[in-house]
Amino acid sequence: MRKIKHLAIVVAALSIMACSSDKDRSTSEGVAESQTEASTPVTSGKYKIKSGTIHFETSGMGLKGKKIVYFDDYGAKERVETYSGDDPLEGYNTSDGKKRYYVDLENKSAWIVDEYGSRGWEMEFQSWETIERQGDDKFKRVDNITVAGKDCEAYEYNGLAVFAGWQGLTLYHKQKPDLLVEAVKLEENVEHDASLFGVPEGFELKERPAF
C-alpha cells in the first residue's frame, strides 16, 4: 500500500510538471510514452550549471520523504533517487546522456526506459520570459521564492501549482491539495564519477520495463 500511495504522489507531480515545460520540449519525468510526443529532442544544456547535487524534502498524502538529484553535463546525465520515509532505496532513475534507465537494486537489474538519455530526468525550469512568450494565460507570475539559498523566479499554473527555479533547475513545486517538493540543499559544480550515472557492473540489463 505504501508503494501505491507513493506512486500516486509521483504521478500527480508528473502530470502538472509536464504542463509547465516549454512547448517545444517535452521533458516530463519517467514516462516513456510521453517522450514520443516531443517534437524536438532536448540536448545537453538543460541547466546553466554544469554539475551538482540537489537534496529535496517531499511531502504529500500524509507521506514524507526525500529526493536526491545528481547531475552532470548540464543535465544530460542525471540520477534521481526517491526515498519514502525511512525506507531504504529500492531503485532509482538514471541517464548516462545516451539512454535512460531504471535501476532495480533489490533484483540487481536495470531496464532501458527510452533512448532519450540527453533529456535527463528532471523538468527544466523555464524562465518567466519564456513562459510569457508562449502566451499561455494559465500561467501567472508570483513573487520570487528563496529556496536552498537561491533567489528563485516563481509562477503559478492554473491556480493548482506553483513552480520556482534558478538557472534552469526546478527547486520548488507545490501542488494542491498537499504535494510539496522543495530543495533544501544545493551543491554546485560537483565532481561526479561517470559511473554514478550508468548501470552498475554485474546488473542484468533489460530492453523494456517488466511490470
The 8 nearest C-alpha neighbors of each residue, nearest first, counted from 0:
[[1, 3, 2, 4, 5, 6, 7, 62],
 [0, 2, 4, 3, 5, 83, 6, 62],
 [1, 3, 5, 0, 4, 6, 83, 7],
 [4, 2, 6, 0, 5, 1, 7, 8],
 [5, 3, 7, 1, 6, 2, 0, 8],
 [4, 6, 2, 8, 7, 3, 1, 9],
 [7, 5, 9, 3, 8, 4, 2, 10],
 [8, 6, 4, 10, 5, 9, 11, 3],
 [9, 7, 11, 5, 6, 10, 12, 4],
 [8, 10, 6, 12, 11, 7, 13, 5],
 [11, 9, 13, 7, 12, 8, 6, 14],
 [12, 10, 8, 14, 9, 13, 7, 15],
 [11, 13, 9, 10, 14, 15, 16, 8],
 [14, 12, 16, 10, 11, 15, 17, 27],
 [13, 15, 11, 12, 17, 16, 10, 18],
 [14, 16, 18, 17, 13, 12, 11, 19],
 [17, 15, 13, 18, 19, 14, 12, 27],
 [16, 18, 27, 15, 19, 20, 14, 13],
 [19, 17, 16, 15, 20, 14, 156, 21],
 [18, 20, 17, 16, 21, 15, 156, 125],
 [21, 19, 17, 18, 22, 24, 25, 26],
 [20, 22, 24, 23, 19, 125, 25, 130],
 [23, 21, 24, 20, 25, 133, 19, 18],
 [24, 22, 21, 39, 38, 25, 37, 20],
 [25, 23, 21, 22, 26, 39, 37, 41],
 [24, 26, 37, 27, 20, 23, 34, 22],
 [27, 25, 122, 24, 28, 20, 118, 17],
 [26, 28, 17, 25, 122, 13, 16, 29],
 [29, 27, 120, 121, 30, 13, 26, 122],
 [28, 30, 31, 120, 27, 92, 112, 13],
 [31, 29, 32, 33, 28, 27, 34, 112],
 [30, 32, 33, 34, 112, 113, 29, 35],
 [33, 31, 34, 30, 35, 36, 113, 29],
 [34, 32, 35, 31, 36, 30, 27, 37],
 [33, 35, 36, 32, 37, 31, 25, 30],
 [36, 34, 33, 37, 32, 31, 38, 25],
 [35, 37, 34, 33, 38, 25, 32, 39],
 [38, 36, 25, 34, 35, 39, 24, 40],
 [37, 39, 23, 36, 40, 24, 25, 35],
 [38, 40, 37, 23, 24, 41, 25, 42],
 [41, 39, 42, 37, 38, 24, 115, 118],
 [40, 42, 118, 39, 24, 117, 43, 45],
 [43, 41, 117, 44, 40, 118, 75, 45],
 [44, 42, 75, 45, 73, 117, 74, 72],
 [43, 45, 73, 46, 42, 47, 74, 75],
 [44, 46, 74, 43, 73, 123, 167, 47],
 [47, 45, 167, 73, 44, 48, 74, 166],
 [46, 48, 166, 167, 73, 49, 44, 45],
 [47, 49, 46, 50, 73, 166, 188, 187],
 [50, 48, 73, 72, 71, 188, 47, 46],
 [51, 49, 71, 188, 70, 189, 48, 73],
 [50, 52, 187, 189, 188, 186, 70, 69],
 [51, 53, 69, 186, 68, 185, 70, 54],
 [54, 52, 185, 68, 67, 184, 186, 55],
 [53, 55, 67, 184, 182, 183, 66, 185],
 [56, 54, 182, 66, 181, 65, 183, 67],
 [55, 57, 65, 181, 180, 64, 182, 66],
 [58, 56, 180, 64, 65, 179, 63, 55],
 [57, 59, 63, 179, 62, 178, 64, 180],
 [58, 60, 178, 177, 61, 62, 179, 8],
 [61, 59, 62, 177, 58, 178, 8, 4],
 [60, 62, 59, 63, 58, 177, 4, 178],
 [63, 61, 59, 58, 60, 64, 84, 83],
 [64, 62, 58, 84, 57, 83, 59, 61],
 [63, 65, 83, 84, 57, 82, 56, 58],
 [64, 66, 56, 57, 82, 55, 81, 83],
 [65, 67, 81, 55, 80, 82, 54, 56],
 [66, 68, 54, 80, 53, 79, 55, 81],
 [67, 69, 79, 53, 52, 78, 80, 70],
 [68, 70, 52, 78, 77, 51, 79, 53],
 [71, 69, 77, 50, 74, 76, 51, 78],
 [70, 72, 50, 76, 73, 74, 49, 77],
 [73, 71, 49, 75, 74, 76, 50, 43],
 [74, 72, 49, 46, 44, 71, 48, 43],
 [73, 75, 76, 70, 71, 72, 45, 119],
 [76, 74, 117, 43, 96, 119, 72, 118],
 [77, 75, 96, 95, 71, 94, 74, 70],
 [76, 78, 70, 119, 94, 69, 93, 74],
 [77, 79, 93, 69, 92, 68, 196, 94],
 [80, 78, 68, 92, 91, 67, 93, 81],
 [79, 81, 91, 67, 66, 68, 82, 78],
 [82, 80, 66, 65, 79, 67, 83, 91],
 [81, 83, 65, 64, 88, 66, 84, 80],
 [84, 82, 64, 86, 85, 63, 65, 81],
 [83, 85, 64, 63, 86, 82, 62, 65],
 [84, 86, 83, 87, 82, 64, 63, 88],
 [85, 87, 84, 83, 88, 82, 89, 64],
 [88, 86, 89, 85, 82, 83, 84, 90],
 [87, 89, 90, 82, 86, 81, 80, 91],
 [90, 88, 104, 105, 87, 103, 91, 82],
 [89, 91, 103, 104, 102, 88, 101, 92],
 [90, 92, 80, 102, 101, 79, 93, 81],
 [93, 91, 101, 79, 78, 100, 102, 80],
 [92, 94, 78, 100, 196, 77, 99, 79],
 [93, 95, 99, 76, 77, 116, 96, 119],
 [96, 94, 76, 196, 97, 197, 98, 116],
 [95, 97, 116, 117, 76, 75, 94, 98],
 [98, 96, 116, 95, 117, 115, 114, 94],
 [116, 99, 97, 114, 115, 94, 95, 96],
 [98, 100, 94, 116, 112, 113, 93, 111],
 [101, 99, 111, 112, 93, 110, 92, 94],
 [100, 102, 92, 109, 110, 91, 93, 103],
 [101, 103, 109, 90, 91, 104, 108, 100],
 [104, 102, 90, 108, 105, 109, 106, 107],
 [103, 105, 107, 90, 89, 106, 102, 108],
 [106, 104, 103, 107, 89, 90, 108, 88],
 [105, 107, 108, 104, 103, 202, 109, 203],
 [108, 106, 104, 202, 105, 103, 203, 109],
 [107, 109, 203, 202, 103, 106, 204, 102],
 [110, 108, 102, 204, 101, 103, 205, 203],
 [111, 109, 205, 100, 204, 101, 207, 206],
 [110, 112, 100, 206, 207, 113, 99, 205],
 [111, 113, 100, 99, 31, 110, 207, 101],
 [114, 112, 99, 115, 111, 98, 31, 116],
 [113, 115, 98, 116, 99, 97, 112, 111],
 [116, 114, 98, 117, 113, 118, 99, 97],
 [98, 115, 117, 97, 96, 99, 94, 118],
 [116, 118, 75, 96, 42, 119, 115, 97],
 [119, 117, 41, 116, 75, 115, 120, 42],
 [118, 120, 75, 77, 117, 94, 76, 74],
 [121, 119, 28, 77, 118, 29, 122, 79],
 [120, 122, 28, 119, 123, 27, 26, 169],
 [123, 121, 26, 27, 124, 169, 120, 28],
 [122, 124, 167, 168, 45, 125, 169, 121],
 [125, 123, 167, 169, 168, 164, 122, 126],
 [126, 124, 129, 123, 167, 127, 130, 21],
 [127, 125, 129, 128, 130, 124, 152, 167],
 [126, 128, 130, 129, 131, 125, 140, 152],
 [127, 129, 131, 126, 130, 132, 125, 133],
 [130, 128, 132, 126, 127, 131, 125, 133],
 [131, 129, 127, 133, 132, 128, 126, 125],
 [132, 130, 128, 133, 134, 129, 127, 135],
 [131, 133, 129, 134, 130, 128, 135, 127],
 [134, 132, 130, 131, 135, 129, 22, 21],
 [133, 135, 132, 131, 136, 130, 138, 137],
 [134, 136, 137, 133, 138, 131, 130, 132],
 [137, 135, 138, 134, 139, 157, 131, 133],
 [138, 136, 157, 135, 156, 139, 158, 155],
 [139, 137, 156, 136, 155, 157, 135, 154],
 [140, 138, 155, 154, 141, 156, 137, 136],
 [139, 141, 154, 155, 153, 138, 142, 127],
 [142, 140, 154, 153, 139, 143, 155, 152],
 [143, 141, 153, 144, 140, 152, 154, 151],
 [142, 144, 152, 153, 151, 141, 150, 145],
 [143, 145, 151, 150, 146, 142, 153, 152],
 [144, 146, 150, 149, 151, 148, 147, 143],
 [145, 147, 149, 148, 144, 182, 151, 150],
 [148, 146, 183, 184, 149, 182, 185, 145],
 [147, 149, 146, 145, 150, 184, 185, 183],
 [150, 148, 146, 145, 147, 151, 165, 144],
 [149, 151, 145, 144, 143, 146, 148, 152],
 [152, 150, 164, 165, 144, 143, 163, 145],
 [151, 153, 143, 163, 164, 165, 144, 150],
 [154, 152, 163, 143, 162, 141, 151, 142],
 [155, 153, 140, 141, 139, 162, 161, 138],
 [154, 156, 161, 139, 138, 160, 158, 140],
 [155, 157, 138, 160, 158, 137, 159, 161],
 [156, 158, 137, 159, 138, 155, 160, 139],
 [157, 159, 156, 160, 155, 137, 161, 138],
 [160, 158, 157, 175, 174, 156, 161, 155],
 [159, 161, 174, 156, 173, 155, 158, 175],
 [160, 162, 155, 173, 154, 172, 156, 174],
 [163, 161, 172, 171, 153, 154, 155, 160],
 [164, 162, 153, 171, 152, 151, 170, 169],
 [165, 163, 169, 151, 170, 168, 152, 124],
 [164, 166, 151, 168, 167, 152, 169, 149],
 [167, 165, 47, 168, 46, 48, 164, 124],
 [166, 168, 124, 46, 165, 123, 47, 125],
 [169, 167, 165, 164, 124, 166, 170, 123],
 [168, 170, 164, 124, 171, 163, 123, 167],
 [169, 171, 164, 182, 168, 181, 163, 146],
 [172, 170, 181, 163, 162, 180, 169, 182],
 [173, 171, 162, 180, 161, 179, 181, 174],
 [174, 172, 179, 161, 160, 178, 180, 171],
 [173, 175, 160, 178, 159, 176, 177, 179],
 [176, 174, 177, 159, 178, 160, 173, 158],
 [175, 177, 174, 178, 159, 59, 60, 173],
 [178, 176, 175, 59, 174, 179, 60, 58],
 [177, 179, 59, 174, 173, 58, 175, 176],
 [180, 178, 173, 58, 57, 172, 181, 174],
 [179, 181, 57, 172, 171, 56, 55, 173],
 [182, 180, 171, 55, 56, 170, 179, 183],
 [183, 181, 55, 170, 54, 147, 184, 56],
 [182, 184, 147, 55, 54, 181, 56, 146],
 [185, 183, 147, 54, 182, 53, 186, 55],
 [184, 186, 53, 52, 147, 187, 54, 183],
 [185, 187, 52, 51, 53, 184, 189, 188],
 [186, 188, 51, 189, 50, 185, 52, 48],
 [189, 187, 50, 51, 49, 190, 186, 48],
 [188, 190, 51, 50, 187, 191, 186, 52],
 [191, 189, 188, 192, 50, 51, 71, 193],
 [192, 190, 189, 193, 195, 71, 50, 70],
 [191, 193, 194, 195, 190, 196, 189, 71],
 [194, 192, 195, 196, 191, 197, 95, 71],
 [195, 193, 197, 196, 192, 199, 198, 191],
 [196, 194, 193, 192, 197, 191, 78, 198],
 [197, 195, 95, 194, 93, 94, 78, 193],
 [196, 198, 194, 95, 195, 199, 94, 93],
 [197, 199, 200, 109, 102, 202, 196, 194],
 [200, 198, 202, 197, 201, 194, 102, 195],
 [199, 201, 202, 198, 197, 203, 194, 107],
 [200, 202, 199, 203, 107, 108, 198, 204],
 [203, 201, 108, 107, 200, 199, 204, 109],
 [204, 202, 108, 109, 205, 201, 107, 110],
 [203, 205, 109, 110, 108, 202, 206, 111],
 [206, 204, 110, 207, 109, 111, 203, 208],
 [205, 207, 111, 110, 204, 208, 112, 109],
 [206, 208, 111, 110, 205, 112, 209, 113],
 [207, 209, 110, 210, 112, 111, 206, 205],
 [208, 210, 207, 110, 205, 206, 109, 111],
 [209, 208, 207, 110, 101, 205, 103, 112]]
